[in-house]
Amino acid sequence: FIGSPIWNYYPTAYIYSFIRKTDLTGKKVVLFYTFKGGLNDKAIEEWTTLVASKGGKVIDVIGINWKALKDKTVKEAARELVQSRRNSWEQL
């Protein structure tokens, strides 16, 4: 898992720096992000391309909208998403 909050419609600069410095060769990667506003359409494409350039393969992208959480915490929402998608990841 590699994740970031969305700031100004993009993942943070810190996550880009982390990926650039990390060898992801042969790794399956699930990207996740949290947001309240929007997400630039190119952001996920850029993020996915960066992971691929470091040898990783993005197998899923998960977004958690803070506005839609209602009574849940981010941790609870993430846990539910992971549980609901885990089987499909294991097939890849």
Secondary structure, DSSP 4 states (H G I P E B T S, - for coil): -EEEEEETTEE-HHHHHHHHTS--TT-EEEEEEEESS---HHHHHHHHHHHHHTT-EEEEEEEEEGGG-TT--HHHHHHHHHHHHHHHHHT-
